[in-house]
């Protein structure tokens, strides 16, 4: 089951920076005129870092001397950091959305942040890859 596990983990590794770039490198975030220039700089820096790290992780995962668990651990880090930042929002007066940004997703009578859904799906996929790898 190593090959399916590596494929699932590769998908999570690649999708994290791709989805992040699609969501953030546009008028709602990186070029939002209401955001301070310094905040936009940090956002672009974060996105480029995520892309470069994903490239390194894919290389490690598919090398002859693979490092599956190392890659899985590093894949989990930004997902866990997102959840921690979400929980800590009251400490820094943070919010999950911006009036000029991407609105929350409506599910019935509830609003759900799309990033939160993506992070939870990423966690599930990564844990699934680890379970598959251990079979």
C-alpha positions in Angstrom: 0.0 0.0 0.0 3.0 2.3 -0.2 2.3 3.5 -3.7 -1.3 4.6 -2.9 -0.2 6.2 0.3 2.5 8.2 -1.6 0.0 9.3 -4.2 -2.5 10.5 -1.6 0.3 12.3 0.4 1.6 13.9 -2.9 -1.8 15.2 -3.6 -2.1 16.9 -0.2 1.5 18.3 -0.5 0.8 19.8 -4.0 -2.7 21.0 -3.3 -1.8 23.0 -0.2 0.3 25.7 -1.9 -1.8 25.5 -5.1 -5.1 26.2 -3.3 -3.4 28.8 -1.1 -2.1 30.6 -4.1 -5.4 30.5 -5.9 -7.2 31.9 -2.8 -4.6 34.5 -1.8 -2.7 35.7 -4.9 -5.4 37.9 -6.2 -7.5 41.1 -5.4 -9.0 39.6 -2.2 -5.6 39.3 -0.6 -2.2 40.0 -2.2 -3.4 42.9 -4.3 -6.2 44.1 -2.0 -5.8 47.9 -1.9 -7.2 48.0 1.6 -4.4 45.8 3.0 -1.1 47.4 4.1 1.7 46.8 1.7 3.7 45.1 4.4 0.9 42.6 5.0 0.8 41.8 1.3 4.5 41.3 1.2 4.3 38.7 4.0 1.4 37.0 2.2 3.4 36.6 -1.0 6.4 35.5 0.9 4.3 32.9 2.7 2.9 31.6 -0.6 6.3 31.4 -2.3 7.7 29.5 0.8 4.8 27.0 0.7 5.5 26.4 -3.0 9.2 25.8 -2.5 8.7 23.6 0.5 6.1 21.5 -1.4 8.7 21.0 -4.1 11.3 19.8 -1.5 8.7 17.5 0.1 7.7 15.9 -3.2 11.4 15.4 -4.0 12.0 13.7 -0.6 8.9 11.6 -0.9 9.8 10.2 -4.3 13.5 9.8 -3.9 15.0 6.4 -4.0 15.6 6.6 -0.2 12.2 7.9 0.6 11.3 9.7 3.8 7.5 9.1 3.9 7.0 9.9 7.6 9.2 13.0 7.5 7.1 14.3 4.5 3.9 13.4 6.3 5.0 15.3 9.4 5.9 18.4 7.4 2.7 18.1 5.5 0.7 18.2 8.8 2.5 21.2 10.2 0.8 24.0 8.2 -2.6 22.2 8.7 -2.1 22.1 12.5 -0.8 25.7 12.5 -3.9 26.8 10.7 -6.1 25.2 13.4 -4.0 26.8 16.2 -4.2 30.2 14.6 -7.9 29.8 14.3 -8.2 28.9 18.0 -5.9 31.8 19.0 -7.9 34.4 17.1 -9.3 36.1 20.2 -5.7 36.7 21.4 -4.8 38.8 18.3 -8.3 40.0 17.2 -8.2 37.9 14.1 -11.0 36.9 11.8 -11.6 34.1 9.3 -12.7 36.4 6.5 -12.5 40.0 5.4 -15.3 42.2 4.0 -13.2 42.6 0.8 -12.3 38.9 0.7 -13.7 35.5 0.0 -17.1 35.1 1.8 -17.8 32.1 3.9 -19.6 29.1 2.4 -23.3 28.8 3.3 -24.3 25.3 4.3 -28.0 25.4 5.3 -28.4 28.1 7.9 -24.7 28.1 8.8 -21.6 29.9 7.5 -18.5 27.8 7.2 -15.0 29.1 6.3 -13.8 27.4 3.1 -10.2 27.3 4.4 -11.3 25.4 7.4 -13.1 22.8 5.2 -9.9 22.5 3.1 -7.7 22.1 6.1 -9.9 19.4 7.7 -10.0 17.5 4.3 -6.2 17.9 4.1 -5.8 16.4 7.6 -8.1 13.5 6.8 -6.2 12.8 3.5 -2.8 12.9 5.3 -3.9 10.6 8.1 -5.4 8.3 5.4 -2.1 8.2 3.6 -0.3 7.3 6.9 -2.8 4.5 7.6 -2.4 3.2 4.0 1.4 3.4 4.3 1.3 1.3 7.5 -0.6 -1.6 5.8 
